[in-house]
Amino acid sequence: MTDPTPHPNDSLEELQEKLRDFSRKYERLLVELESKSEQLALINGLLKLTVSDVTLQEILNVFSKNLKTICPFDRLDVALYNPEKKGFEIPFALAGGAIQKNPDEYARPWGSTVITAVFEERKPLLRSDIRKDFSFDTDRLFVEKGFSTELLFPLEIEGRVVGTLDIACFEAGKLTEQHLHTLYEVSNAVAVAVHRYLVKHGIPF
């Protein structure tokens, strides 16, 4: 490995190469710092909601407003687990820049659905091209609506999963492993805000 430290005996070419290497590392560091700053801004925005009379619409709005600087998306929703109905409800979804109320076509019963899988396994899931992988009963409907890529996170608080966060894009491969790693900590802040919403409004979970 080449020593990156400049030395008096280095040739001009060696010094130039070391300078270029330093410049590349510096640019990568700036990108990482910018990404971390945007991530922290999103987390702070969500945590501020926990001290207010939070609503699910506010959670989606705050999340989507800052999410655009970190991750592409065409649809965003939070699925809440309803223990009484033993299924999932999606009271609101954000698509086309607007909040949609009670999008019934996206209701998720318990069973062979991607939400159930993420809920049970308690692990994030990235699906780069759903059109090539119809693993769940609801996949065909999702693709018919034009979506190809999906990134999901379990919303876990105090050892319990209360629902899932679902981010989707029309374009295949638009969401990546990098987005998964970047948004993992953010999803924990979403879980805190959603938990506050459920407790505040007396919703069973």
SEFIDO-374101 format. One line per 8 residues: number of its first residue (from 1); for each residue x, y, z of N, C-alpha, C, CB. Coordinates in nm, 2 decimals, decimal comma. Glycine has a CB too. Example, Ala and Ser with C-alpha at 12.3 -4.5 7.8 and 13.67 -1.06 7.14 Angstrom:
BEGIN
1	1,32/-0,57/0,78/1,23/-0,45/0,78/1,32/-0,33/0,78/1,13/-0,45/0,90 | 1,28/-0,22/0,71/1,37/-0,11/0,71/1,29/0,00/0,79/1,41/-0,06/0,57 $
//
This chain:
BEGIN
1	0,08/-0,12/0,00/0,00/0,00/0,00/0,09/0,13/0,00/-0,10/0,00/0,12 | 0,06/0,22/-0,08/0,13/0,34/-0,09/0,11/0,43/0,03/0,09/0,42/-0,22 | 0,22/0,48/0,08/0,22/0,57/0,20/0,16/0,70/0,15/0,36/0,59/0,26 | 0,04/0,74/0,21/-0,03/0,87/0,16/0,04/1,00/0,21/-0,17/0,87/0,21 | 0,14/0,98/0,30/0,20/1,10/0,36/0,31/1,15/0,27/0,26/1,07/0,50 | 0,31/1,28/0,23/0,41/1,34/0,14/0,55/1,33/0,21/0,37/1,48/0,10 | 0,65/1,30/0,13/0,79/1,30/0,19/0,88/1,39/0,10/0,84/1,16/0,19 | 0,99/1,44/0,16/1,08/1,53/0,08/1,13/1,46/-0,05/1,19/1,57/0,17 $
9	1,15/1,33/-0,04/1,21/1,26/-0,16/1,11/1,22/-0,26/1,29/1,14/-0,11 | 0,98/1,25/-0,24/0,88/1,21/-0,34/0,91/1,29/-0,47/0,74/1,24/-0,29 | 0,88/1,22/-0,58/0,88/1,29/-0,71/0,76/1,37/-0,73/0,90/1,18/-0,83 | 0,76/1,46/-0,83/0,64/1,54/-0,86/0,52/1,46/-0,89/0,67/1,64/-0,97 | 0,54/1,35/-0,96/0,43/1,26/-0,99/0,37/1,19/-0,87/0,47/1,15/-1,10 | 0,46/1,15/-0,78/0,41/1,09/-0,66/0,33/1,19/-0,57/0,53/1,03/-0,58 | 0,38/1,31/-0,56/0,31/1,41/-0,48/0,17/1,44/-0,54/0,39/1,54/-0,48 | 0,17/1,45/-0,68/0,04/1,47/-0,74/-0,06/1,36/-0,72/0,06/1,49/-0,89 $
17	-0,01/1,24/-0,72/-0,10/1,12/-0,70/-0,15/1,12/-0,56/-0,02/0,99/-0,73 | -0,06/1,15/-0,46/-0,10/1,16/-0,32/-0,20/1,27/-0,30/0,02/1,18/-0,23 | -0,19/1,38/-0,37/-0,28/1,49/-0,36/-0,42/1,45/-0,42/-0,23/1,62/-0,43 | -0,42/1,38/-0,53/-0,54/1,34/-0,59/-0,61/1,24/-0,50/-0,52/1,27/-0,73 | -0,53/1,15/-0,43/-0,59/1,05/-0,34/-0,65/1,12/-0,22/-0,48/0,95/-0,30 | -0,58/1,22/-0,17/-0,64/1,30/-0,06/-0,77/1,37/-0,09/-0,53/1,40/-0,01 | -0,77/1,42/-0,22/-0,88/1,49/-0,26/-1,00/1,40/-0,28/-0,86/1,56/-0,40 | -0,98/1,28/-0,33/-1,09/1,18/-0,34/-1,15/1,14/-0,20/-1,04/1,06/-0,41 $
25	-1,06/1,12/-0,11/-1,10/1,08/0,03/-1,18/1,20/0,09/-0,98/1,04/0,11 | -1,13/1,32/0,07/-1,20/1,44/0,13/-1,34/1,45/0,07/-1,11/1,56/0,10 | -1,35/1,43/-0,06/-1,49/1,44/-0,13/-1,58/1,33/-0,07/-1,47/1,43/-0,28 | -1,53/1,21/-0,05/-1,61/1,11/0,00/-1,66/1,14/0,15/-1,54/0,97/0,01 | -1,57/1,20/0,22/-1,60/1,24/0,36/-1,71/1,35/0,36/-1,48/1,29/0,43 | -1,70/1,44/0,27/-1,80/1,55/0,26/-1,94/1,49/0,23/-1,76/1,65/0,16 | -1,94/1,39/0,14/-2,07/1,33/0,10/-2,13/1,25/0,22/-2,05/1,23/-0,02 | -2,04/1,18/0,29/-2,09/1,11/0,41/-2,14/1,20/0,52/-1,97/1,02/0,47 $
33	-2,07/1,31/0,54/-2,11/1,41/0,64/-2,25/1,48/0,60/-2,01/1,52/0,66 | -2,26/1,51/0,47/-2,39/1,56/0,42/-2,50/1,47/0,44/-2,38/1,60/0,28 | -2,48/1,34/0,41/-2,58/1,24/0,43/-2,62/1,22/0,58/-2,54/1,10/0,37 | -2,52/1,22/0,66/-2,54/1,21/0,81/-2,62/1,33/0,86/-2,41/1,19/0,88 | -2,59/1,45/0,81/-2,66/1,57/0,85/-2,80/1,56/0,81/-2,59/1,69/0,79 | -2,83/1,52/0,69/-2,97/1,51/0,65/-3,05/1,40/0,73/-2,98/1,47/0,50 | -2,98/1,29/0,76/-3,04/1,19/0,84/-3,07/1,24/0,98/-2,94/1,07/0,85 | -2,98/1,31/1,04/-3,01/1,37/1,17/-3,12/1,47/1,17/-2,88/1,43/1,23 $
41	-3,13/1,55/1,07/-3,24/1,65/1,05/-3,37/1,58/1,05/-3,22/1,74/0,93 | -3,38/1,47/0,98/-3,50/1,39/0,96/-3,54/1,33/1,10/-3,49/1,28/0,86 | -3,44/1,27/1,17/-3,47/1,21/1,30/-3,52/1,32/1,40/-3,34/1,14/1,35 | -3,45/1,43/1,40/-3,49/1,54/1,49/-3,63/1,59/1,46/-3,39/1,66/1,48 | -3,67/1,60/1,33/-3,80/1,64/1,30/-3,91/1,54/1,35/-3,81/1,66/1,15 | -3,88/1,41/1,34/-3,97/1,31/1,39/-3,98/1,31/1,54/-3,93/1,18/1,34 | -3,87/1,32/1,60/-3,87/1,32/1,75/-3,94/1,44/1,81/-3,73/1,31/1,81 | -3,94/1,56/1,74/-4,01/1,68/1,79/-4,16/1,65/1,79/-3,98/1,79/1,70 $
49	-4,21/1,56/1,70/-4,35/1,53/1,70/-4,40/1,46/1,83/-4,39/1,45/1,58 | -4,30/1,39/1,89/-4,34/1,31/2,01/-4,38/1,39/2,13/-4,23/1,21/2,04 | -4,35/1,52/2,13/-4,39/1,60/2,24/-4,51/1,69/2,21/-4,27/1,70/2,28 | -4,58/1,65/2,10/-4,70/1,73/2,06/-4,81/1,63/2,04/-4,67/1,80/1,92 | -4,93/1,68/2,01/-5,05/1,60/1,99/-5,04/1,54/1,84/-5,18/1,68/2,00 | -4,95/1,45/1,83/-4,91/1,40/1,70/-5,02/1,32/1,62/-4,78/1,31/1,71 | -5,02/1,34/1,49/-5,12/1,26/1,41/-5,04/1,19/1,31/-5,22/1,36/1,34 | -5,10/1,08/1,25/-5,03/1,00/1,15/-5,00/1,08/1,03/-5,11/0,88/1,12 $
57	-5,09/1,18/0,99/-5,06/1,26/0,88/-4,94/1,35/0,90/-5,18/1,35/0,85 | -4,92/1,40/1,02/-4,80/1,48/1,05/-4,67/1,40/1,04/-4,81/1,54/1,19 | -4,68/1,27/1,08/-4,56/1,19/1,07/-4,52/1,17/0,93/-4,59/1,05/1,14 | -4,62/1,14/0,84/-4,60/1,12/0,70/-4,54/1,24/0,64/-4,72/1,07/0,63 | -4,60/1,36/0,67/-4,56/1,48/0,61/-4,42/1,52/0,65/-4,65/1,60/0,65 | -4,39/1,51/0,78/-4,25/1,54/0,82/-4,15/1,45/0,77/-4,24/1,54/0,98 | -4,19/1,32/0,76/-4,09/1,22/0,71/-4,07/1,24/0,56/-4,15/1,08/0,73 | -4,18/1,26/0,49/-4,16/1,28/0,34/-4,09/1,40/0,30/-4,30/1,28/0,27 $
65	-4,11/1,51/0,38/-4,04/1,64/0,35/-3,89/1,63/0,35/-4,09/1,75/0,45 | -3,84/1,56/0,45/-3,69/1,54/0,46/-3,64/1,42/0,38/-3,65/1,54/0,60 | -3,73/1,32/0,36/-3,69/1,20/0,30/-3,64/1,22/0,16/-3,80/1,10/0,30 | -3,69/1,32/0,09/-3,66/1,35/-0,05/-3,51/1,38/-0,07/-3,74/1,47/-0,10 | -3,44/1,43/0,04/-3,30/1,46/0,03/-3,21/1,34/0,05/-3,26/1,57/0,13 | -3,27/1,23/0,10/-3,20/1,11/0,13/-3,23/0,99/0,04/-3,23/1,07/0,27 | -3,36/0,98/0,00/-3,40/0,86/-0,07/-3,52/0,89/-0,16/-3,44/0,75/0,04 | -3,51/0,84/-0,28/-3,63/0,86/-0,38/-3,75/0,78/-0,33/-3,59/0,82/-0,52 $
73	-3,87/0,83/-0,36/-3,99/0,75/-0,33/-4,10/0,81/-0,42/-4,02/0,75/-0,18 | -4,20/0,72/-0,45/-4,32/0,75/-0,52/-4,44/0,73/-0,43/-4,33/0,68/-0,65 | -4,42/0,65/-0,33/-4,53/0,62/-0,23/-4,47/0,59/-0,10/-4,62/0,50/-0,28 | -4,54/0,63/0,01/-4,49/0,61/0,14/-4,61/0,59/0,23/-4,41/0,74/0,19 | -4,60/0,48/0,31/-4,71/0,46/0,41/-4,66/0,39/0,53/-4,82/0,38/0,34 | -4,74/0,39/0,63/-4,72/0,32/0,76/-4,84/0,23/0,78/-4,71/0,42/0,88 | -4,81/0,10/0,79/-4,91/0,00/0,81/-4,91/-0,03/0,96/-4,89/-0,13/0,73 | -5,03/-0,02/1,03/-5,04/-0,04/1,17/-5,10/-0,18/1,20/-5,13/0,07/1,24 $
81	-5,04/-0,25/1,29/-5,10/-0,38/1,32/-5,22/-0,37/1,42/-4,99/-0,47/1,39 | -5,33/-0,43/1,38/-5,45/-0,43/1,46/-5,47/-0,57/1,53/-5,57/-0,38/1,38 | -5,44/-0,58/1,66/-5,45/-0,71/1,72/-5,59/-0,76/1,73/-5,39/-0,70/1,86 | -5,69/-0,67/1,73/-5,83/-0,72/1,74/-5,87/-0,78/1,60/-5,92/-0,60/1,77 | -5,83/-0,72/1,49/-5,87/-0,77/1,36/-5,76/-0,87/1,31/-5,88/-0,66/1,26 | -5,65/-0,88/1,38/-5,54/-0,97/1,34/-5,50/-0,94/1,19/-5,58/-1,12/1,35 | -5,48/-0,82/1,17/-5,44/-0,77/1,03/-5,38/-0,63/1,04/-5,56/-0,77/0,94 | -5,35/-0,58/0,92/-5,29/-0,45/0,92/-5,38/-0,34/0,85/-5,16/-0,46/0,84 $
89	-5,37/-0,22/0,90/-5,45/-0,11/0,85/-5,35/0,00/0,80/-5,55/-0,06/0,95 | -5,39/0,06/0,69/-5,31/0,17/0,64/-5,41/0,29/0,63/-5,25/0,14/0,50 | -5,41/0,37/0,74/-5,51/0,48/0,75/-5,48/0,59/0,64/-5,51/0,55/0,89 | -5,35/0,61/0,62/-5,31/0,71/0,52/-5,19/0,67/0,44/-5,27/0,85/0,60 | -5,18/0,71/0,32/-5,06/0,69/0,24/-5,02/0,82/0,17/-5,08/0,58/0,14 | -4,90/0,84/0,14/-4,86/0,96/0,07/-4,81/0,92/-0,07/-4,74/1,04/0,15 | -4,88/0,97/-0,17/-4,84/0,94/-0,31/-4,88/1,06/-0,40/-4,91/0,81/-0,36 | -4,79/1,08/-0,50/-4,82/1,19/-0,58/-4,81/1,33/-0,51/-4,95/1,18/-0,65 $
97	-4,74/1,33/-0,40/-4,72/1,46/-0,33/-4,84/1,49/-0,24/-4,70/1,57/-0,42 | -4,94/1,40/-0,23/-5,06/1,43/-0,15/-5,09/1,31/-0,05/-5,18/1,46/-0,24 | -5,16/1,34/0,06/-5,20/1,24/0,15/-5,33/1,17/0,10/-5,22/1,30/0,29 | -5,33/1,04/0,09/-5,45/0,97/0,06/-5,51/0,90/0,18/-5,42/0,86/-0,05 | -5,64/0,92/0,21/-5,70/0,87/0,33/-5,76/0,73/0,30/-5,81/0,97/0,38 | -5,74/0,64/0,39/-5,79/0,51/0,38/-5,78/0,44/0,24/-5,94/0,51/0,42 | -5,66/0,42/0,19/-5,65/0,36/0,06/-5,68/0,21/0,07/-5,50/0,38/0,00 | -5,81/0,17/0,06/-5,85/0,04/0,09/-5,78/-0,07/0,00/-6,00/0,03/0,07 $
105	-5,75/-0,03/-0,12/-5,69/-0,13/-0,20/-5,55/-0,18/-0,15/-5,67/-0,07/-0,34 | -5,50/-0,11/-0,05/-5,37/-0,15/0,00/-5,39/-0,21/0,14/-5,28/-0,03/0,01 | -5,51/-0,24/0,18/-5,53/-0,30/0,31/-5,46/-0,44/0,31/-5,68/-0,32/0,35 | -5,40/-0,47/0,42/-5,33/-0,60/0,43/-5,38/-0,69/0,54/-5,18/-0,57/0,45 | -5,45/-0,80/0,50/-5,48/-0,90/0,60/-5,36/-0,97/0,64/-5,59/-0,99/0,54 | -5,37/-1,04/0,76/-5,26/-1,12/0,80/-5,25/-1,24/0,71/-5,28/-1,17/0,95 | -5,13/-1,28/0,66/-5,11/-1,39/0,57/-4,99/-1,37/0,49/-5,24/-1,41/0,49 | -5,00/-1,42/0,37/-4,89/-1,42/0,28/-4,87/-1,28/0,21/-4,90/-1,53/0,17 $
113	-4,83/-1,18/0,30/-4,80/-1,05/0,25/-4,66/-1,01/0,29/-4,91/-0,95/0,30 | -4,60/-0,92/0,22/-4,47/-0,87/0,25/-4,47/-0,80/0,39/-4,41/-0,78/0,15 | -4,58/-0,73/0,42/-4,59/-0,67/0,55/-4,58/-0,77/0,67/-4,72/-0,58/0,56 | -4,66/-0,88/0,65/-4,66/-0,98/0,75/-4,52/-1,04/0,77/-4,75/-1,10/0,71 | -4,45/-1,06/0,66/-4,31/-1,12/0,67/-4,21/-1,02/0,74/-4,26/-1,14/0,52 | -4,22/-0,89/0,71/-4,13/-0,80/0,78/-4,17/-0,78/0,93/-4,14/-0,66/0,71 | -4,30/-0,79/0,95/-4,35/-0,78/1,09/-4,30/-0,90/1,17/-4,51/-0,77/1,09 | -4,31/-1,02/1,12/-4,28/-1,14/1,19/-4,13/-1,15/1,21/-4,33/-1,26/1,12 $
121	-4,05/-1,12/1,10/-3,91/-1,14/1,11/-3,83/-1,03/1,17/-3,85/-1,16/0,96 | -3,90/-0,91/1,18/-3,84/-0,80/1,25/-3,71/-0,75/1,18/-3,81/-0,83/1,40 | -3,71/-0,76/1,05/-3,59/-0,72/0,98/-3,63/-0,64/0,86/-3,51/-0,84/0,93 | -3,55/-0,54/0,82/-3,58/-0,46/0,70/-3,58/-0,55/0,57/-3,48/-0,34/0,68 | -3,65/-0,51/0,47/-3,65/-0,59/0,35/-3,64/-0,50/0,23/-3,77/-0,68/0,34 | -3,54/-0,52/0,14/-3,53/-0,45/0,01/-3,57/-0,54/-0,10/-3,39/-0,39/-0,01 | -3,66/-0,50/-0,18/-3,70/-0,57/-0,30/-3,67/-0,49/-0,43/-3,85/-0,62/-0,30 | -3,57/-0,52/-0,50/-3,52/-0,43/-0,61/-3,61/-0,43/-0,73/-3,38/-0,48/-0,65 $
129	-3,67/-0,55/-0,76/-3,76/-0,56/-0,87/-3,87/-0,66/-0,84/-3,69/-0,60/-1,00 | -3,99/-0,61/-0,79/-4,10/-0,70/-0,75/-4,15/-0,77/-0,87/-4,21/-0,62/-0,69 | -4,14/-0,71/-0,99/-4,19/-0,77/-1,11/-4,13/-0,91/-1,14/-4,18/-0,68/-1,23 | -4,01/-0,93/-1,09/-3,94/-1,06/-1,11/-3,95/-1,15/-1,00/-3,79/-1,03/-1,14 | -4,03/-1,11/-0,90/-4,04/-1,19/-0,77/-4,17/-1,18/-0,71/-3,93/-1,15/-0,67 | -4,27/-1,25/-0,76/-4,40/-1,25/-0,70/-4,41/-1,35/-0,58/-4,51/-1,28/-0,81 | -4,34/-1,31/-0,47/-4,33/-1,40/-0,36/-4,46/-1,39/-0,27/-4,21/-1,37/-0,28 | -4,53/-1,28/-0,27/-4,64/-1,26/-0,18/-4,77/-1,24/-0,26/-4,61/-1,14/-0,09 $
137	-4,88/-1,27/-0,19/-5,02/-1,26/-0,25/-5,05/-1,13/-0,31/-5,12/-1,31/-0,15 | -5,00/-1,02/-0,24/-5,04/-0,89/-0,28/-4,95/-0,82/-0,38/-5,05/-0,80/-0,16 | -4,85/-0,90/-0,43/-4,75/-0,84/-0,52/-4,81/-0,80/-0,65/-4,64/-0,94/-0,54 | -4,90/-0,88/-0,71/-4,95/-0,85/-0,84/-5,03/-0,72/-0,84/-5,04/-0,97/-0,88 | -5,10/-0,70/-0,73/-5,18/-0,57/-0,72/-5,08/-0,45/-0,71/-5,27/-0,57/-0,59 | -4,97/-0,47/-0,63/-4,87/-0,36/-0,62/-4,81/-0,33/-0,75/-4,76/-0,41/-0,52 | -4,78/-0,43/-0,83/-4,72/-0,41/-0,96/-4,82/-0,35/-1,06/-4,66/-0,54/-1,02 | -4,95/-0,39/-1,05/-5,05/-0,33/-1,14/-5,06/-0,18/-1,11/-5,18/-0,40/-1,11 $
145	-5,03/-0,13/-0,99/-5,04/0,01/-0,96/-4,91/0,08/-1,01/-5,05/0,03/-0,81 | -4,82/0,00/-1,07/-4,70/0,07/-1,13/-4,57/0,06/-1,05/-4,73/0,20/-1,16 | -4,58/0,00/-0,93/-4,46/0,00/-0,84/-4,37/-0,12/-0,87/-4,50/-0,01/-0,70 | -4,24/-0,10/-0,87/-4,14/-0,20/-0,90/-4,04/-0,23/-0,78/-4,06/-0,17/-1,02 | -4,01/-0,13/-0,71/-3,91/-0,14/-0,60/-3,97/-0,10/-0,47/-3,79/-0,05/-0,63 | -3,94/-0,18/-0,36/-4,00/-0,16/-0,23/-3,89/-0,18/-0,12/-4,11/-0,25/-0,21 | -3,90/-0,09/-0,02/-3,81/-0,10/0,09/-3,90/-0,09/0,22/-3,70/0,01/0,09 | -3,89/-0,19/0,31/-3,98/-0,19/0,42/-3,90/-0,21/0,55/-4,08/-0,31/0,41 $
153	-3,95/-0,15/0,66/-3,88/-0,15/0,79/-3,99/-0,19/0,89/-3,81/-0,02/0,82 | -3,95/-0,28/0,99/-4,04/-0,30/1,10/-4,04/-0,18/1,20/-4,01/-0,43/1,18 | -4,15/-0,14/1,25/-4,15/-0,03/1,35/-4,16/-0,10/1,49/-4,27/0,06/1,32 | -4,05/-0,10/1,55/-4,04/-0,17/1,68/-4,01/-0,07/1,79/-3,93/-0,28/1,68 | -4,08/-0,09/1,90/-4,07/0,00/2,02/-4,09/-0,08/2,14/-4,17/0,12/2,01 | -3,99/-0,07/2,23/-4,00/-0,14/2,36/-4,02/-0,29/2,34/-4,11/-0,09/2,45 | -3,95/-0,35/2,24/-3,95/-0,49/2,21/-4,08/-0,54/2,14/-3,94/-0,56/2,34 | -4,16/-0,45/2,10/-4,28/-0,49/2,02/-4,29/-0,42/1,89/-4,41/-0,45/2,11 $
161	-4,33/-0,50/1,79/-4,35/-0,44/1,65/-4,49/-0,39/1,64/-4,31/-0,55/1,54 | -4,51/-0,26/1,61/-4,64/-0,20/1,61/-4,69/-0,19/1,46/-4,64/-0,07/1,68 | -4,60/-0,21/1,37/-4,64/-0,19/1,23/-4,52/-0,19/1,14/-4,71/-0,06/1,21 | -4,53/-0,14/1,02/-4,42/-0,14/0,92/-4,42/0,00/0,85/-4,43/-0,25/0,82 | -4,30/0,03/0,80/-4,28/0,15/0,72/-4,25/0,10/0,58/-4,17/0,25/0,77 | -4,33/0,15/0,48/-4,31/0,10/0,34/-4,28/0,22/0,25/-4,44/0,03/0,30 | -4,17/0,21/0,18/-4,13/0,31/0,08/-4,12/0,24/-0,06/-3,99/0,37/0,12 | -4,19/0,30/-0,16/-4,19/0,23/-0,29/-4,16/0,33/-0,40/-4,33/0,17/-0,31 $
169	-4,11/0,27/-0,51/-4,08/0,35/-0,63/-4,13/0,28/-0,75/-3,92/0,37/-0,64 | -4,16/0,36/-0,85/-4,21/0,30/-0,98/-4,09/0,24/-1,05/-4,27/0,41/-1,07 | -3,97/0,30/-1,05/-3,86/0,25/-1,13/-3,79/0,14/-1,05/-3,76/0,36/-1,15 | -3,76/0,03/-1,13/-3,69/-0,09/-1,07/-3,55/-0,05/-1,03/-3,69/-0,21/-1,17 | -3,50/-0,10/-0,92/-3,37/-0,07/-0,87/-3,34/0,06/-0,82/-3,28/-0,10/-0,99 | -3,45/0,14/-0,80/-3,43/0,28/-0,76/-3,39/0,29/-0,61/-3,56/0,36/-0,78 | -3,43/0,19/-0,53/-3,39/0,18/-0,39/-3,28/0,08/-0,38/-3,51/0,14/-0,30 | -3,18/0,11/-0,29/-3,06/0,03/-0,29/-3,03/-0,01/-0,14/-2,94/0,11/-0,35 $
177	-2,92/-0,09/-0,13/-2,88/-0,13/0,01/-2,83/-0,01/0,08/-2,76/-0,23/0,00 | -2,78/0,09/0,01/-2,73/0,21/0,08/-2,85/0,29/0,14/-2,66/0,31/-0,02 | -2,96/0,29/0,07/-3,08/0,35/0,13/-3,13/0,28/0,25/-3,19/0,36/0,03 | -3,12/0,14/0,25/-3,16/0,06/0,36/-3,08/0,10/0,49/-3,14/-0,09/0,33 | -2,94/0,10/0,47/-2,85/0,13/0,58/-2,88/0,28/0,63/-2,71/0,11/0,54 | -2,90/0,37/0,54/-2,91/0,51/0,58/-3,04/0,53/0,66/-2,91/0,60/0,46 | -3,15/0,46/0,62/-3,28/0,48/0,68/-3,31/0,39/0,80/-3,39/0,46/0,57 | -3,22/0,30/0,83/-3,24/0,21/0,94/-3,26/0,29/1,07/-3,13/0,11/0,96 $
185	-3,17/0,38/1,10/-3,19/0,46/1,22/-3,31/0,55/1,22/-3,06/0,55/1,25 | -3,34/0,60/1,10/-3,45/0,69/1,08/-3,58/0,61/1,11/-3,45/0,75/0,94 | -3,59/0,49/1,07/-3,71/0,41/1,09/-3,73/0,39/1,24/-3,69/0,27/1,03 | -3,63/0,39/1,32/-3,65/0,38/1,47/-3,72/0,51/1,52/-3,51/0,36/1,54 | -3,68/0,63/1,46/-3,75/0,75/1,50/-3,90/0,75/1,46/-3,68/0,87/1,44 | -3,92/0,69/1,34/-4,06/0,68/1,29/-4,14/0,59/1,39/-4,07/0,62/1,15 | -4,07/0,48/1,44/-4,14/0,39/1,54/-4,18/0,47/1,67/-4,05/0,27/1,57 | -4,09/0,55/1,71/-4,11/0,63/1,84/-4,23/0,72/1,81/-3,99/0,71/1,88 $
193	-4,24/0,79/1,70/-4,35/0,88/1,67/-4,48/0,81/1,65/-4,32/0,96/1,54 | -4,48/0,69/1,59/-4,60/0,61/1,57/-4,65/0,56/1,70/-4,57/0,50/1,47 | -4,56/0,52/1,79/-4,59/0,47/1,92/-4,66/0,58/2,00/-4,47/0,42/1,99 | -4,61/0,70/1,99/-4,67/0,81/2,06/-4,81/0,84/2,01/-4,58/0,94/2,04 | -4,83/0,83/1,88/-4,96/0,85/1,81/-5,06/0,74/1,87/-4,95/0,84/1,66 | -5,01/0,62/1,87/-5,10/0,51/1,91/-5,15/0,53/2,06/-5,04/0,37/1,90 | -5,05/0,56/2,15/-5,08/0,58/2,29/-5,17/0,70/2,31/-4,95/0,59/2,37 | -5,14/0,81/2,24/-5,21/0,93/2,26/-5,36/0,92/2,22/-5,15/1,04/2,17 $
201	-5,38/0,84/2,12/-5,52/0,82/2,07/-5,59/0,69/2,11/-5,52/0,83/1,91 | -5,52/0,62/2,20/-5,58/0,50/2,26/-5,60/0,39/2,16/-5,71/0,54/2,33 | -5,52/0,38/2,06/-5,53/0,28/1,96/-5,46/0,15/2,01/-5,48/0,33/1,82 | -5,53/0,04/2,01/-5,46/-0,09/2,05/-5,35/-0,13/1,96/-5,57/-0,20/2,06 | -5,25/-0,19/2,01/-5,14/-0,23/1,93/-5,07/-0,35/1,99/-5,03/-0,12/1,90 $
//
